[in-house]
């Protein structure tokens, strides 16, 4: 049997293609940053090769160590981190910066996979539920305290992996309703939204009267959820009012448009949409984008890198990139589902879900469909620690998949 058998060539090829295209686009914005990103890509691939030759079960046995290191790095930000735009989420060592939250996601993924693959896990068991909530909740709380709202949202990706392992779909339904109630209550009088929640709950109960449990505990639970949603809707304007000014404006941009905040929080979005729209069908050509070359978008090599693709490569180039990501993420889900090992499957689902969350939020952000929250496009946005962290997580899964395919069990 050839030693290359078991290496997922499609997944590896898409990874290298996306990363290489990213370097080219970053170079178009800033040649210096593009060169540094190419170096980081070389480092990432080298680390990936080392990961590939690690012994089997290494990551499964070391999951707890990775998790604890991630927690320590996050906690260390409070006394030692560097504050950027009100967020203390970076370590700086001379010219090198490190964002530990990206590496903490690796630790959480490994720890979840390790715990779920153990013999004591049962998604319906209260102890198991509290344990997985603690695994996700401890680093998520630290991220909230930084505060890094964008990264906190990405931690929700782990619940997609948990859904595959038996988490009830009601969890996502409640989260969706909470989000919709919050956003609607900012556009219409909150009391109408609260009444709407009560009306929907009443209609649902009437339609499902025969199948719903009507014991006291069940009624209390359903009533608590409805009251929580209604109360959250009523409190939405107050919550918005107490957010920091830049975060409040980023949400208000969704309702009032970026031109209403063109000199503050709407500036990036305004020029990002201008750049994407000006690319037309085929784009203006490599390094020919007037908005890109004019440096009108402040974060166009990092969080807003997709606007460079839209302007220089047009609708066709942007669509091809989106398709590449879609195929790549779907491929990881596919491989994860085919794993013989529960550990491998859960880790693969964590990887694919984190990528999906980053990808969806970032594209929604640069097109004005989602508030600006500082979420990088995976493998694509400029940043050495981000690329290295995503690559390490990716190569760990490629290694697990390789081991799985060559396993006789």
KAVEN-V427754 format. One record per pair of residues at least 12 apart in sequence whose C-alpha atoms are under 6 Angstrom apart, sorted by the first residue. I is the first residue (numbers start at 0). J is the second residue. If there is no record, write none. Layout:
I,J / I,J
This chain:
5,401 / 5,404 / 6,401 / 18,378 / 21,379 / 22,37 / 25,300 / 27,286 / 39,383 / 43,387 / 43,390 / 47,394 / 51,398 / 62,109 / 62,110 / 65,106 / 66,106 / 66,107 / 69,103 / 72,99 / 86,145 / 86,146 / 87,145 / 97,384 / 101,388 / 102,388 / 108,346 / 108,349 / 112,342 / 112,345 / 112,346 / 113,342 / 116,341 / 116,342 / 122,165 / 139,151 / 149,372 / 149,373 / 149,374 / 153,356 / 156,352 / 156,353 / 157,349 / 160,348 / 160,349 / 180,232 / 181,232 / 181,235 / 184,232 / 189,232 / 189,233 / 193,229 / 193,232 / 249,264 / 249,370 / 249,371 / 250,370 / 257,269 / 267,296 / 270,296 / 271,306 / 274,290 / 274,306 / 274,310 / 275,306 / 275,309 / 275,310 / 277,310 / 278,309 / 278,310 / 278,313 / 279,313 / 280,313 / 280,314 / 281,312 / 281,313 / 281,315 / 282,310 / 282,311 / 282,312 / 282,313 / 283,311 / 284,311 / 285,311 / 288,310 / 288,311 / 291,307 / 300,381 / 301,380 / 301,381 / 302,375 / 303,365 / 304,380 / 328,351 / 331,351 / 332,348 / 335,347 / 358,376 / 361,374 / 361,376
